[in-house]
Amino acid sequence: MLPKSFKPVSINEKLEETGMKGKNFIFLTDWTKQQLLSLFEAAEMIEPFWKNSLRLMDGRVLGTIFFQPSTRTRFSTEDAMVRLGGSVLSESNPLHSSSTAKGESLFDYLRTVSTYTDIIALRHYDDADVFRSLGGSTVPVISCGWGNVTHPTQGLLDLYTCYRAFGSFDGMRVMIATPDLSRARSGHSFAMGLAQMGAEIVYVGSSRNKIPELIQGKLDAAGAKYKIYNDLSNDEMMELMGSCDTCYLPGCSVPKDNPEERAAFLDLIRPFYITLEGLQAVKKKFGKTVGIMHSLPRNEVEFEKAIDDSEFQLYFQQMAFSVPIRMALIAAMAGVR
């Protein structure tokens, strides 16, 4: 006998299963494994049609407010709303072209923007100010990167890439390698998602730049399985990589107009440099094709460009998955009529 649940698949029901309607999207540890899997299943349903108009957000408006520069996050978020049939009000330079330039508080700014929109995507350099001001919004807010602590949409698409690449998180081991764990917001967001899915996290960093207490507290509260390895040589890092399925490089978020700090950071990255030859050696020794992931944009001192056309490259696939998963997220948070 067929079960009572036997019926055509409904994307509306799958989006409702996430329990995200009307809620803010700040940390991946705020959501259960099942909620995230429901979101992934919705994104998978959207994937074949994402370049067509699905009309799930007809008449809805997304407000994008970016206090920091962005290409991939901003474009993919705005594109996601357009592909859903909605429209976008965008502010990419609020410090100069909005009332913020006249002294308007972030609280009042969010209250104003939420009057005109159904959902807000916000990137901001000061996470403390955002947390103080979130109450100003009357619509759901997506964190598109706040300060040094949270970038959950990047972490979400990284998590979704792993879901699509491996199908399951059972027994998965992921290396997150960066010389500055104090501000690796995309890497930490990815780690929070991995914690919720039960995967193991291998941090490789520098003893000079430790994980913020807020992040470590959330990982511990989520029961994350993680280890931190500091000050490894390149040979030691590559040896450790042989026990992992993927290696994630969060990149450098220090802007070019801060040349001294940026140069210092890039100098710290150099010992982490990954070559195609090194990955081939890992495969030969451990029998594993370790995927290289990166939040992009990349820096020349991080990894060899020869990896672009190899079996180890996953960073361009991450970009390809960014719109469908953000479409699913926006539709889940705003709610389908």
Buried (B, 14 or more C-beta within 10 A) or exposed (E): EEEEEEEEEEBEEBBBBBBBBEBBBBBBBBBEEEBBBBBBBBBBBBBEEBEEEBEBBEEBBBBBBBBBBBEBBBBBBBBBBBBBBBBBBEBBEBEEEBEBEEEBBBBBBBBBBBEEBBBBBBBBBBBEBBBEBBEBBEBBBBBBBBBBBBBBBBBBBBBBBBBBBBEEBEEBBBBBBBBBBBBBBBBBBBBBBBBBBBBBBBBBBBEEBBBBEBBBEBBEEBEBBBEBBBEBEBEEBBBBBBBBBBBBBBBBBBEEEEEEEBEEBBEBBEBBBBBBEBBBBBBEEBEBBBBBBBBBEBBEBBBBEEBBEEEBBBBEBBBEBBBBBBBBBBBBBBBBE
